[in-house]
Amino acid sequence: MTESHEHSYVEEARREKLAALRALGINPFAYRFDRSHTSVAALDAYDDVMGDDGPEVAVAGRLVSFRGKGKTAFGHIEDVAGRIQVYFRKDDLGDGYQVVKLLDLDDHIGVTGKLFRTRTGEVTVRARELTLLAKSVRPLPRGKTQTSETGETVTYGGLHDPETRYRQRYADLAVHPEVRNLFRTRARAVSYMRRFLEDRDFLEVETPILQPLYGGAVARPFVTHHNALDTSLYLRIADELYLKRLLVGGLERVYEIGHDFRNEGIDRTHNPEFTMLEFYQAYADYHDMMTTIEAMVAGVVEECRGSTSIEYQGTALDFTPPWPRKLFYQELDRATGIDVMAAGDDDLRRLLAGTAEPPEDLDVLAGGKLLDEVFKTFVEPTLVQPTFIIDYPVALSPLAKIHRTDPALVERFELFVNGKELANAFSELNDPDDQRARFHSQAAAHEAGDTQAHAFDADYLRALEYGMPPAGGLGLGVDRLVMVLTDSPSIRDVILFPTMRSEAQ
């Protein structure tokens, strides 16, 4: 019998039980249940001096094990806290025992009864009342375990295919407690970041996701159309320009944790929809941002992992501050063996052509994009421990302030961990005339075919003309940070519902 036929047979049998329940006048999908204890709270409420007369509890959850014989049955229900055993007996339940005979694994049930400890030593609920809360008509893909002759426990079947797990996250969560714990860790990390910023007087704000003009990053946007306004709108690629408008308005410390969208490729560290933390602080610069993010990330790592020294995918990482500060061009020169600032585009193309996997568009790469590709190829893989790369060329940073000692550079840093960018920050450009010139330069690049060049934003220039205080700003990739915190190899592991091809494709 094939797996699909087996599932069809099982589902048919479950639907027959569903019909039998309805024939008995029992609603297989209840409206509510008064739960008095979670499984763990119920277990904590029992003491051995109580004997068979423990406190009465009302627990609810999914039936994850079940074995019955004649007029008695045992099962375990699982809830958000853990699991607890339930003892069903016809003499205790009376006519309610009819429901026991029609139960299946994965049904949601509510049980009321007193606690006692069985002969095997397990604290158990002696069911006095049983309520069916939701009938499972499709069995969850739980694996079957078998112990080998060597004593090794092996799981057969179950939900293992990564694509199926991402696509059916509801089933993945239901059968894998460790996945539920991963997303609890994610929530804990985000909560910590909020507390960290609010303790420093940052105000959480919300800026538009649908925007008349995209900006704040170099990326290709998603485009949509608003029928009533008969105009194109864009899903935001970054929060930056709206948050800096708030600095102009007098909100001196602002942050947002929200979704951004970039119409680009999908790989182990990129998803088209992703979560960013961005925060901006008036009267600060990129040095202040380094100090702030260093403290925040070290704190969240310790909060979620218990130490600032952890292991990620077999690599030891130490987040104990301070982290190294390394110059962009110095690291390029060290990694390539040439003076990159003095090199021409042809020299840089030859460098990339000699690598194992040259870019497909190598012949047309030029200027800042070519320099960025050389950096990604030669330097990024070497940045394993938390490291700040500072002082970038102007061509790579259309929104950053010119370096106070070198006009060829801007005051910008990126934070790298395990060879991947985790955060990006500037001393923010607040000179409207300088910003206008850079927008014009980006517009020219767009006209020349650069689909990721920054759009010209006249309204943002108007805001700068009213006067924006000097400021430091930073964007942190929340998903990538959670990958490190949970030792996850793919960004899809840490996003509840990652972007996927349709099943038809």
C-alpha positions as CSV (number, residue, x, y, z in Angstrom):
1,M,0.0,0.0,0.0
2,T,1.5,3.4,-1.0
3,E,1.8,6.2,1.6
4,S,-0.9,8.2,-0.2
5,H,-3.3,5.2,-0.2
6,E,-2.5,4.5,3.4
7,H,-3.3,8.2,4.3
8,S,-6.5,7.9,2.3
9,Y,-7.6,4.8,4.2
10,V,-6.8,6.4,7.6
11,E,-8.6,9.6,6.7
12,E,-11.6,7.6,5.6
13,A,-11.7,5.7,8.9
14,R,-11.4,9.0,10.8
15,R,-14.3,10.5,8.9
16,E,-16.4,7.4,9.7
17,K,-15.7,8.2,13.4
18,L,-16.6,11.8,12.8
19,A,-20.0,10.7,11.4
20,A,-20.5,8.3,14.4
21,L,-19.9,11.2,16.8
22,R,-22.4,13.3,15.1
23,A,-24.9,10.4,15.1
24,L,-24.5,10.3,18.9
25,G,-25.3,14.0,19.1
26,I,-21.8,15.0,20.0
27,N,-20.3,18.1,18.4
28,P,-16.8,17.1,17.2
29,F,-15.7,20.8,17.1
30,A,-16.4,22.5,20.4
31,Y,-16.7,26.2,21.0
32,R,-14.5,26.5,24.2
33,F,-13.2,24.7,27.2
34,D,-12.5,26.0,30.7
35,R,-8.9,24.9,31.3
36,S,-7.7,25.2,34.9
37,H,-4.1,24.1,34.5
38,T,-1.5,23.5,31.8
39,S,0.1,20.1,31.8
40,V,3.1,21.3,33.8
41,A,1.0,23.3,36.3
42,A,-1.1,20.2,36.9
43,L,2.0,18.0,37.5
44,D,3.3,20.6,39.9
45,A,0.0,20.6,41.8
46,Y,0.3,17.0,42.8
47,D,2.2,15.7,45.9
48,D,2.6,12.1,46.8
49,V,1.0,12.6,50.2
50,M,-2.3,13.1,48.3
51,G,-2.3,9.5,47.1
52,D,-5.3,8.8,44.9
53,D,-7.1,11.9,46.0
54,G,-5.1,14.6,44.3
55,P,-6.6,18.0,43.3
56,E,-9.1,18.1,40.5
57,V,-7.8,19.8,37.3
58,A,-9.2,20.6,33.8
59,V,-6.5,20.1,31.2
60,A,-6.7,20.3,27.4
61,G,-4.4,19.6,24.5
62,R,-3.7,17.3,21.5
63,L,-3.8,13.5,22.0
64,V,-0.3,12.3,21.2
65,S,-0.4,8.8,22.5
66,F,-3.3,6.4,23.1
67,R,-3.7,2.8,24.0
68,G,-7.0,1.2,25.0
69,K,-8.3,-2.2,26.0
70,G,-11.9,-3.0,26.9
71,K,-13.2,-0.6,29.5
72,T,-10.0,1.3,30.2
73,A,-7.5,3.4,28.2
74,F,-4.5,5.5,28.7
75,G,-3.3,8.5,26.6
76,H,-1.1,11.6,26.8
77,I,-2.2,15.0,25.9
78,E,0.3,17.7,24.8
79,D,-0.2,21.4,25.3
80,V,1.9,24.5,25.2
81,A,3.8,23.6,28.4
82,G,4.4,19.8,27.9
83,R,2.4,16.7,28.2
84,I,0.4,14.7,30.9
85,Q,-1.1,11.3,31.0
86,V,-4.8,10.7,31.2
87,Y,-6.6,7.5,32.5
88,F,-10.0,6.8,30.9
89,R,-12.3,4.3,32.6
90,K,-15.8,3.4,31.6
91,D,-17.0,3.2,35.3
92,D,-15.9,6.9,35.7
93,L,-17.1,8.3,32.4
94,G,-20.3,6.3,31.9
95,D,-21.8,7.1,28.5
96,G,-18.9,9.5,27.9
97,Y,-16.8,6.4,27.3
98,Q,-18.4,6.2,23.9
99,V,-16.2,9.2,22.9
100,V,-13.1,7.4,24.1
101,K,-13.7,4.6,21.6
102,L,-14.0,7.2,18.8
103,L,-10.8,9.0,19.6
104,D,-7.7,9.2,17.3
105,L,-4.2,10.5,17.7
106,D,-4.0,14.2,17.1
107,D,-7.6,14.9,18.4
108,H,-7.8,17.9,20.7
109,I,-9.6,16.9,23.9
110,G,-10.4,18.5,27.3
111,V,-10.3,16.3,30.4
112,T,-11.5,17.0,33.9
113,G,-10.6,14.8,36.8
114,K,-8.4,14.2,39.9
115,L,-4.7,13.6,39.9
116,F,-3.1,10.4,41.1
117,R,0.1,8.5,40.6
118,T,0.0,5.2,38.7
119,R,1.9,2.0,39.7
120,T,4.5,2.9,37.1
121,G,5.1,6.2,38.9
122,E,3.5,8.7,36.5
123,V,1.3,11.5,37.7
124,T,-2.0,11.1,35.8
125,V,-5.5,12.6,35.4
126,R,-8.3,10.2,36.2
127,A,-10.9,11.4,33.7
128,R,-14.3,12.2,35.2
129,E,-15.4,14.2,32.2
130,L,-14.1,14.1,28.6
131,T,-14.9,16.8,26.0
132,L,-13.9,16.4,22.3
133,L,-12.6,19.8,21.2
134,A,-11.5,19.2,17.7
135,K,-11.5,16.0,15.7
136,S,-8.4,15.4,13.6
137,V,-9.5,14.0,10.2
138,R,-6.0,14.0,8.8
139,P,-3.2,12.3,10.8
140,L,-0.1,14.4,11.5
141,P,3.0,13.0,9.9
142,R,4.6,11.7,13.1
143,G,7.5,9.4,12.7
144,K,7.5,5.9,14.1
145,T,10.4,5.0,16.5
146,Q,12.1,1.7,16.7
147,T,15.0,0.6,18.9
148,S,17.8,-1.2,17.0
149,E,19.8,-4.2,18.4
150,T,22.5,-1.7,19.4
151,G,20.0,0.3,21.4
152,E,19.9,3.2,19.0
153,T,16.5,4.8,18.6
154,V,15.6,5.4,15.0
155,T,12.6,7.3,13.6
156,Y,11.0,6.2,10.4
157,G,8.7,8.3,8.3
158,G,7.5,11.5,9.8
159,L,8.0,15.0,8.6
160,H,11.6,15.4,7.5
161,D,11.7,17.0,4.1
162,P,12.7,20.6,4.6
163,E,10.4,22.0,1.8
164,T,7.4,20.2,3.2
165,R,8.2,21.4,6.7
166,Y,8.4,25.1,5.5
167,R,5.3,24.8,3.4
168,Q,3.3,23.0,6.1
169,R,4.7,24.9,9.1
170,Y,1.6,24.1,11.1
171,A,2.4,20.4,10.9
172,D,6.1,21.0,11.5
173,L,5.2,22.9,14.7
174,A,2.7,20.2,15.8
175,V,5.1,17.3,15.5
176,H,8.5,19.0,16.4
177,P,8.6,20.5,19.9
178,E,12.1,21.8,19.1
179,V,10.7,24.0,16.3
180,R,8.1,25.5,18.7
181,N,11.0,26.2,21.0
182,L,13.0,27.9,18.2
183,F,10.2,30.4,17.6
184,R,9.9,31.0,21.3
185,T,13.5,31.9,21.2
186,R,12.9,34.3,18.3
187,A,10.1,36.0,20.3
188,R,12.4,36.2,23.3
189,A,15.1,37.8,21.3
190,V,12.8,40.4,19.8
191,S,11.3,41.2,23.2
192,Y,14.9,41.7,24.5
193,M,15.7,44.2,21.7
194,R,12.6,46.2,22.4
195,R,13.4,46.4,26.1
196,F,17.0,47.3,25.3
197,L,16.0,50.3,23.2
198,E,13.1,51.4,25.3
199,D,15.4,51.5,28.4
200,R,17.5,54.0,26.3
201,D,14.4,56.2,25.6
202,F,13.8,55.0,22.0
203,L,10.2,55.3,20.8
204,E,8.7,52.4,18.8
205,V,6.9,53.7,15.7
206,E,5.3,52.4,12.6
207,T,6.0,53.6,9.1
208,P,4.3,52.8,5.8
209,I,4.8,49.4,4.2
210,L,3.0,50.6,1.0
211,Q,5.0,53.5,-0.3
212,P,4.7,55.8,-3.2
213,L,8.5,55.7,-3.7
214,Y,10.9,53.1,-2.3
215,G,14.2,54.0,-0.7
216,G,16.6,53.5,2.1
217,A,18.5,50.7,0.5
218,V,19.9,49.5,-2.8
219,A,17.5,46.8,-3.9
220,R,14.8,46.0,-6.4
221,P,11.2,46.5,-5.1
222,F,7.9,44.7,-5.4
223,V,5.4,46.8,-7.3
224,T,1.7,46.9,-6.9
225,H,-1.2,49.1,-8.0
226,H,-3.8,50.9,-6.0
227,N,-7.1,51.0,-8.0
228,A,-8.8,53.9,-6.3
229,L,-5.8,56.2,-6.6
230,D,-4.9,54.7,-10.0
231,T,-1.2,54.8,-9.0
232,S,1.7,52.4,-8.5
233,L,2.9,51.7,-5.0
234,Y,5.9,49.8,-3.7
235,L,6.4,47.4,-0.8
236,R,9.1,49.1,1.3
237,I,12.7,47.8,0.9
238,A,13.7,49.6,4.1
239,D,12.3,51.8,6.9
240,E,15.1,54.4,6.8
241,L,13.8,57.4,5.0
242,Y,10.6,57.6,7.0
243,L,12.3,57.1,10.3
244,K,14.7,59.9,9.5
245,R,11.7,62.1,8.6
246,L,10.7,61.6,12.2
247,L,14.0,63.0,13.4
248,V,13.2,66.1,11.4
249,G,9.9,66.2,13.2
250,G,11.5,66.2,16.7
251,L,11.3,62.5,17.7
252,E,14.9,62.2,18.6
253,R,15.2,58.4,19.2
254,V,13.0,56.1,17.1
255,Y,13.0,52.5,16.1
256,E,10.8,50.0,14.2
257,I,10.8,46.3,14.0
258,G,9.0,45.3,10.8
259,H,8.9,43.5,7.5
260,D,10.7,44.7,4.5
261,F,10.5,43.3,1.0
262,R,13.1,42.9,-1.8
263,N,12.4,41.4,-5.2
264,E,15.6,39.4,-5.3
265,G,16.9,35.9,-5.1
266,I,16.2,33.3,-2.4
267,D,19.1,31.5,-0.8
268,R,20.3,30.3,2.6
269,T,20.4,33.9,4.0
270,H,17.9,35.7,1.8
271,N,14.1,35.6,1.8
272,P,12.0,38.2,-0.2
273,E,10.1,39.1,3.0
274,F,12.3,39.6,6.0
275,T,12.3,41.3,9.4
276,M,14.5,44.3,10.1
277,L,15.2,46.3,13.2
278,E,16.1,49.9,12.4
279,F,16.8,52.6,15.0
280,Y,17.9,56.2,14.7
281,Q,19.4,58.5,17.3
282,A,19.7,62.3,17.0
283,Y,23.1,63.9,18.0
284,A,24.9,60.5,17.6
285,D,27.2,59.1,14.9
286,Y,28.4,55.8,13.6
287,H,30.7,55.3,16.6
288,D,27.7,55.5,18.9
289,M,25.9,53.0,16.8
290,M,28.8,50.6,17.1
291,T,28.8,50.8,20.9
292,T,25.0,50.4,20.9
293,I,24.7,47.4,18.6
294,E,27.7,45.7,20.3
295,A,25.9,45.9,23.7
296,M,22.5,44.9,22.2
297,V,23.7,41.8,20.3
298,A,26.0,40.6,23.1
299,G,23.1,41.0,25.5
300,V,20.6,39.1,23.3
301,V,23.1,36.3,22.7
302,E,23.6,35.9,26.5
303,E,19.8,36.2,27.1
304,C,19.0,33.4,24.6
305,R,22.0,31.2,24.9
306,G,23.2,31.8,28.4
307,S,26.7,33.0,27.4
308,T,28.4,35.3,24.9
309,S,30.6,32.4,23.8
310,I,28.5,30.0,21.6
311,E,28.7,27.6,18.8
312,Y,27.1,28.1,15.4
313,Q,27.0,25.3,12.9
314,G,30.2,23.8,14.4
315,T,32.1,27.2,14.6
316,A,32.9,28.8,18.0
317,L,31.8,32.4,18.1
318,D,32.7,34.9,20.9
319,F,30.3,37.9,21.2
320,T,32.1,39.3,24.2
321,P,32.7,43.1,23.6
322,P,34.6,44.9,22.3
323,W,34.7,43.6,18.7
324,P,37.4,44.3,16.2
325,R,37.1,47.5,14.0
326,K,38.7,46.9,10.6
327,L,39.0,49.4,7.7
328,F,37.2,48.5,4.4
329,Y,40.2,49.2,2.1
330,Q,42.8,47.7,4.4
331,E,40.9,44.4,4.5
332,L,40.5,44.4,0.7
333,D,44.2,45.0,0.2
334,R,45.1,42.3,2.7
335,A,42.7,39.7,1.1
336,T,43.5,40.5,-2.6
337,G,47.2,41.3,-2.3
338,I,46.8,44.6,-4.4
339,D,46.2,48.2,-3.7
340,V,42.4,48.2,-4.4
341,M,41.9,51.9,-4.1
342,A,44.4,52.5,-6.9
343,A,43.2,49.6,-9.0
344,G,41.0,50.1,-12.1
345,D,37.8,48.2,-13.0
346,D,39.8,45.9,-15.3
347,D,42.1,44.9,-12.5
348,L,39.2,44.1,-10.3
349,R,37.5,42.1,-13.0
350,R,40.7,40.0,-13.5
351,L,40.7,39.3,-9.8
352,L,37.1,38.0,-9.9
353,A,37.7,36.1,-13.2
354,G,40.4,34.1,-11.4
355,T,38.0,32.8,-8.7
356,A,36.2,29.5,-8.6
357,E,32.8,31.0,-9.4
358,P,33.1,34.4,-11.2
359,P,29.9,36.5,-11.3
360,E,27.8,35.8,-14.4
361,D,27.6,39.5,-15.1
362,L,31.3,40.2,-14.6
363,D,31.7,41.9,-18.0
364,V,29.2,44.6,-17.1
365,L,30.1,45.1,-13.4
366,A,31.7,48.4,-12.8
367,G,32.4,51.1,-10.2
368,G,30.8,50.5,-6.8
369,K,29.0,47.3,-7.7
370,L,32.3,45.8,-8.9
371,L,34.0,46.9,-5.7
372,D,31.2,45.4,-3.6
373,E,31.5,42.1,-5.5
374,V,35.3,41.9,-4.8
375,F,34.6,42.6,-1.1
376,K,31.9,39.9,-0.9
377,T,34.2,37.4,-2.7
378,F,37.5,38.0,-0.9
379,V,36.8,39.6,2.5
380,E,33.4,38.5,3.8
381,P,34.2,34.8,4.1
382,T,37.1,35.6,6.4
383,L,35.0,37.6,8.8
384,V,34.0,34.7,11.2
385,Q,34.1,36.4,14.6
386,P,31.8,39.4,15.2
387,T,33.7,42.2,13.3
388,F,33.0,45.8,12.3
389,I,34.1,46.8,8.8
390,I,34.3,50.6,8.8
391,D,34.7,53.5,6.4
392,Y,33.3,52.6,3.1
393,P,33.7,54.3,-0.3
394,V,31.2,56.9,-1.2
395,A,30.0,55.0,-4.3
396,L,28.6,52.2,-2.0
397,S,26.7,54.4,0.4
398,P,24.3,57.0,-1.1
399,L,22.8,57.8,2.3
400,A,25.8,58.0,4.6
401,K,27.7,61.2,5.7
402,I,31.1,62.0,4.1
403,H,34.0,60.9,6.4
404,R,35.2,63.8,8.5
405,T,38.8,63.2,7.6
406,D,38.7,61.6,4.1
407,P,36.2,62.8,1.4
408,A,36.6,59.6,-0.6
409,L,34.9,57.7,2.2
410,V,31.7,57.8,4.2
411,E,31.2,57.1,7.9
412,R,29.6,53.7,7.6
413,F,30.1,50.3,9.2
414,E,28.8,46.8,8.6
415,L,28.7,44.1,11.2
416,F,29.7,40.6,10.0
417,V,29.3,37.3,11.8
418,N,30.3,33.9,10.3
419,G,31.0,35.5,7.0
420,K,27.6,37.2,6.6
421,E,26.4,40.8,7.1
422,L,24.3,41.2,10.2
423,A,23.9,45.0,10.5
424,N,24.6,48.2,8.6
425,A,25.0,51.7,10.0
426,F,25.9,55.3,9.1
427,S,26.6,58.6,10.4
428,E,23.5,59.8,8.6
429,L,23.7,62.3,5.8
430,N,21.8,65.5,6.7
431,D,23.1,67.9,4.1
432,P,20.2,68.3,1.6
433,D,22.4,69.5,-1.2
434,D,24.9,66.6,-0.9
435,Q,21.9,64.2,-0.7
436,R,20.4,65.8,-3.8
437,A,23.7,65.3,-5.7
438,R,23.9,61.7,-4.7
439,F,20.2,61.1,-5.7
440,H,21.0,62.5,-9.1
441,S,24.0,60.1,-9.4
442,Q,21.8,57.2,-8.4
443,A,19.1,58.2,-10.9
444,A,21.7,58.3,-13.7
445,A,22.8,54.8,-12.7
446,H,19.2,53.7,-12.9
447,E,18.8,55.2,-16.4
448,A,22.0,53.3,-17.4
449,G,20.3,50.0,-16.4
450,D,21.0,49.6,-12.7
451,T,17.7,48.3,-11.4
452,Q,18.8,48.5,-7.8
453,A,19.9,52.1,-7.9
454,H,18.3,54.4,-5.3
455,A,15.2,56.4,-6.4
456,F,15.2,60.2,-6.4
457,D,13.0,61.2,-3.4
458,A,12.0,64.8,-3.6
459,D,9.9,64.7,-0.4
460,Y,12.8,63.3,1.6
461,L,15.0,66.2,0.3
462,R,12.3,68.7,1.4
463,A,12.4,67.1,4.9
464,L,16.2,67.5,5.0
465,E,15.8,71.1,4.0
466,Y,13.8,71.8,7.1
467,G,16.8,70.6,9.0
468,M,17.7,67.1,10.4
469,P,20.0,67.0,13.4
470,P,23.2,65.0,13.1
471,A,22.3,61.4,13.8
472,G,23.4,57.8,13.8
473,G,21.2,55.1,12.3
474,L,21.4,51.3,12.1
475,G,19.6,48.4,10.5
476,L,19.8,44.9,11.9
477,G,18.7,41.7,10.1
478,V,16.5,40.0,12.8
479,D,16.2,36.8,10.9
480,R,20.0,36.4,10.5
481,L,20.5,37.1,14.1
482,V,17.9,34.5,15.1
483,M,19.7,32.0,12.8
484,V,22.8,32.4,15.0
485,L,20.8,32.3,18.3
486,T,19.1,29.0,17.3
487,D,22.0,27.4,15.4
488,S,19.9,27.3,12.3
489,P,21.6,26.8,8.9
490,S,18.9,28.5,6.8
491,I,16.8,31.7,7.1
492,R,13.8,29.6,6.2
493,D,14.2,27.7,9.5
494,V,13.6,30.9,11.5
495,I,10.7,32.4,9.5
496,L,7.4,30.8,10.3
497,F,6.0,31.0,6.7
498,P,8.9,31.6,4.3
499,T,8.3,32.5,0.7
500,M,7.9,29.3,-1.4
501,R,7.0,28.4,-5.0
502,S,3.4,27.4,-5.3
503,E,2.7,23.7,-5.0
504,A,1.6,23.6,-8.6
505,Q,5.1,24.8,-9.7
